[in-house]
Amino acid sequence: MRSREKQTQKEVETSLCPPPLLPDYDERSHLHDAFTQMTHSLQEIAAAQGSFNIAFPDAAEKMRKVIMKLKGAQACVPPCGFQDVARRFLCYGCYSKACNFPLDCPGERRGLEGEETDLTVTRGQQAKFSCTVNFQLPKEEITYSWKFAGGGLRTQDQSYFRDIPRAQGYLARIRPVQPTHSGTFSCSILHDQRPVARLYFFLNVTSAPPRGEIELQVSFRKVLRWAPKETETLEPWRPSLGELLARPEALTPGNQCLLAALAAVASASATLMVWVFFRWYFKGN
């Protein structure tokens, strides 16, 4: 009888929170209260010498209803980082489980997934690193720690890195870049002083082009930015009478008749004007 009761209790404990029902870790206080209430109920049944074959399934059903109302844990976002917001509470074992990802995040090397993110900058220009991840970070107590391994060294061994005290945010900027900045930069994301993720950036500093080439590029940019002050437009040709008569194809028979008519009209107009003038003059006298 007792072995049967133990077997029933084990089956109930396993069925309380199967894998699909994985509540958020922050919901553990609600689970604690529900389990405490269930334990007191079972103790009362034991004191009354009741049957556990009925009590355990009834308690399991009540717990299942409580668990179904709890907020579920967020999904893990690969490929790296300690994602505390995705921590889930396994109620059948009373312990929590986090995403099984490494702390170091892969970068981009020559366009492919690699260990560091490569960045090539010309001497005298600006280098910028962004310490961001693709999973949700806690809203409070997030800090950033930057380190540098110089000498053009590409590494992830923390013993080669030294702290950069003035770099505190998620964005680091170097301006102007010098050859001494060649090497690996490391950024650690911390939550309450505990590491959440770590990223690496390899900076390759190249020499500036010759002075003559720089002057040529400056001149070329000026040409590209140049624009005429006034827009050139095509105007129709309006020749004078002399230019028109000077053209061989202008003196056609039709044009000659037109010119003769214009000359006759002009002569008649001039004669009329002279006659009107003399008439007015003699009439006045």
C-alpha positions in Angstrom: 0.0 0.0 0.0 2.8 2.4 1.0 4.9 1.6 -2.2 1.8 2.3 -4.3 1.4 5.7 -2.6 5.0 6.5 -3.2 4.7 5.6 -6.9 1.6 7.7 -7.2 3.4 10.7 -5.5 6.3 10.4 -8.0 4.1 10.4 -11.0 2.2 13.4 -9.7 5.4 15.3 -9.1 6.6 14.6 -12.6 3.3 15.6 -14.2 3.0 18.9 -12.2 5.2 20.8 -14.6 6.1 19.0 -17.9 8.6 20.6 -20.3 6.0 22.7 -22.2 5.1 24.4 -18.9 8.3 26.2 -18.0 7.4 29.4 -16.1 9.7 32.4 -15.8 12.2 32.4 -13.0 10.7 35.5 -11.5 7.4 33.5 -11.0 9.1 31.2 -8.4 7.5 33.1 -5.5 4.0 32.3 -6.8 5.1 28.6 -7.2 6.4 28.6 -3.6 3.1 29.8 -2.2 1.1 27.3 -4.2 3.4 24.4 -3.2 3.2 25.5 0.5 -0.6 25.5 0.3 -0.6 22.1 -1.3 1.7 20.7 1.3 -0.5 21.9 4.2 -3.6 20.4 2.4 -1.8 17.0 2.1 -0.7 17.2 5.8 -4.4 17.7 6.8 -5.4 14.7 4.8 -2.6 12.6 6.4 -3.7 13.6 9.8 -7.2 12.5 9.0 -5.8 9.2 7.7 -7.3 9.9 4.2 -6.4 8.2 1.0 -3.5 9.7 -0.9 -4.6 7.9 -4.1 -7.3 10.5 -4.3 -5.5 13.4 -2.6 -2.4 13.5 -4.9 -4.2 13.6 -8.3 -6.5 16.4 -6.9 -3.6 18.4 -5.7 -1.7 17.9 -9.0 -4.7 19.2 -10.9 -4.9 22.3 -8.8 -1.2 23.0 -9.2 -1.4 22.5 -12.9 -4.1 25.3 -13.1 -1.9 27.6 -11.0 1.1 26.9 -13.3 -0.9 27.5 -16.5 -1.6 31.1 -15.3 2.1 31.9 -14.7 4.1 33.9 -17.2 6.2 31.7 -19.4 10.0 32.1 -19.8 11.4 33.8 -22.9 13.1 31.8 -25.6 16.9 31.7 -25.6 18.4 33.7 -28.4 21.6 32.2 -29.9 24.5 32.2 -30.1 26.0 33.6 -26.9 25.5 35.3 -23.6 24.2 34.7 -20.2 20.5 35.5 -20.8 19.0 36.0 -17.4 15.6 37.1 -18.8 15.3 33.6 -20.4 16.1 31.7 -17.2 13.3 29.2 -16.6 12.2 27.5 -13.4 11.8 23.7 -13.5 9.1 23.2 -11.0 9.3 19.4 -10.9 12.9 19.6 -9.7 12.7 23.0 -7.9 15.7 24.5 -9.7 16.4 27.0 -12.4 18.0 26.5 -15.8 19.7 29.2 -18.0 20.5 29.1 -21.7 23.5 26.9 -22.4 25.5 29.5 -24.5 29.1 30.6 -24.2 29.9 34.0 -22.7 32.0 35.1 -25.7 30.0 36.3 -28.7 31.3 35.6 -32.3 32.1 38.6 -34.5 32.4 39.1 -38.2 35.6 38.5 -39.9 35.8 39.5 -43.6 32.0 39.2 -43.9 31.9 35.7 -42.3 31.3 34.5 -38.8 34.5 34.6 -36.9 36.0 35.1 -33.4 36.4 38.9 -33.7 34.9 41.7 -35.7 37.5 43.1 -38.1 37.7 46.9 -38.7 40.2 48.5 -41.0 40.7 52.3 -40.6 43.1 54.7 -42.2 45.5 56.6 -39.9 44.0 59.9 -38.8 40.4 58.8 -39.3 37.8 57.6 -36.8 37.2 54.1 -35.4 33.9 53.2 -33.7 32.9 50.0 -31.8 29.4 49.2 -30.8 29.0 46.7 -27.9 25.5 45.4 -28.5 23.9 41.9 -28.5 20.8 40.5 -30.1 19.1 39.4 -26.9 17.3 41.4 -24.2 19.4 42.8 -21.4 18.1 43.6 -17.9 16.8 47.1 -17.6 18.8 48.1 -14.6 22.4 47.9 -13.3 23.9 47.3 -16.7 27.5 48.5 -17.1 30.2 48.2 -19.8 33.9 47.4 -19.4 36.4 48.0 -22.2 39.9 46.5 -22.5 42.7 46.7 -25.1 45.5 44.3 -26.2 47.9 46.4 -28.3 50.8 45.6 -30.6 48.6 44.5 -33.4 47.8 41.3 -31.4 44.7 39.3 -32.3 43.7 37.4 -29.2 40.9 36.6 -26.7 43.3 35.7 -23.8 42.3 38.1 -21.1 45.8 38.2 -19.6 46.9 40.3 -22.6 44.3 43.0 -22.1 44.5 46.2 -20.0 41.6 48.3 -18.9 40.4 51.5 -20.7 39.1 53.6 -17.9 37.4 56.4 -19.9 35.4 54.0 -22.0 32.2 53.3 -20.0 29.2 53.1 -22.4 28.2 50.7 -25.1 29.8 52.8 -27.7 33.6 53.4 -27.9 35.2 55.9 -30.3 38.9 56.6 -31.2 39.7 59.8 -33.0 42.2 60.2 -34.6 43.4 56.7 -35.1 47.1 56.0 -34.8 49.2 52.9 -35.5 49.5 52.3 -31.8 45.8 51.6 -31.7 46.3 48.4 -33.8 45.2 45.4 -31.8 42.1 43.7 -30.2 39.5 45.6 -28.2 37.3 43.7 -25.7 33.9 44.8 -24.4 32.3 43.1 -21.4 28.6 43.6 -20.6 28.0 43.4 -16.9 24.8 43.1 -14.9 25.2 43.8 -11.2 29.0 43.3 -11.8 28.5 39.9 -13.2 29.4 39.2 -16.9 26.6 38.8 -19.3 28.4 38.8 -22.7 31.8 39.6 -24.1 32.6 40.9 -27.6 35.9 41.3 -29.4 37.0 43.8 -32.1 40.2 43.7 -34.1 41.4 47.1 -35.3 43.8 47.3 -38.3 45.3 50.7 -38.9 46.6 51.5 -42.4 48.9 54.3 -43.5 47.5 57.4 -45.1 47.9 57.9 -48.9 50.6 60.2 -50.3 50.1 63.9 -50.1 49.8 64.2 -53.9 47.1 61.6 -54.0 45.2 63.4 -51.2 45.4 66.7 -53.1 44.1 65.0 -56.3 41.2 63.5 -54.3 40.3 66.9 -52.9 40.3 68.5 -56.4 38.2 65.6 -57.7 35.6 66.2 -54.9 35.5 69.9 -55.7 34.7 69.0 -59.4 32.0 66.7 -58.3 30.4 69.3 -56.0 30.7 72.1 -58.7 27.5 73.4 -60.3 27.1 76.3 -62.7 25.6 79.5 -61.2 23.3 80.0 -64.2 21.7 77.3 -66.3 22.6 77.5 -70.0 19.5 77.6 -72.3 19.2 77.5 -76.1 17.7 80.6 -77.6 16.1 80.7 -81.1 18.1 82.5 -83.9 16.6 85.9 -84.8 18.6 87.2 -87.8 18.6 90.9 -88.9 17.5 92.0 -92.3 21.1 92.3 -93.5 21.9 88.7 -92.3 18.8 87.4 -93.9 19.5 89.0 -97.3 23.1 87.8 -97.1 22.0 84.2 -97.2 21.8 82.9 -100.8 18.7 80.9 -100.2 16.8 84.0 -98.8 16.3 85.8 -102.2 13.6 83.6 -103.7 11.0 85.0 -106.0 8.4 85.0 -103.3 10.7 86.8 -100.9 11.5 89.4 -103.6 7.8 90.2 -104.2 7.4 90.5 -100.4 10.3 92.9 -100.2 8.9 95.0 -103.1 5.5 95.2 -101.4 7.2 96.3 -98.1 9.2 99.0 -99.9 6.0 100.3 -101.6 4.1 100.4 -98.3 7.0 102.2 -96.6 7.3 104.8 -99.4 3.6 105.5 -99.4 3.6 105.9 -95.6 6.5 108.3 -95.7 4.8 110.4 -98.5 1.6 110.5 -96.4 3.4 111.6 -93.3 5.2 114.5 -95.3 1.9 115.6 -96.8 0.1 115.7 -93.4 3.0 117.6 -91.9 3.0 120.4 -94.6 -0.7 120.7 -94.5 -0.6 121.3 -90.7 2.2 123.7 -91.1 0.6 125.9 -93.8 -2.7 125.8 -92.1 -1.2 127.2 -89.0 0.3 130.1 -90.8 
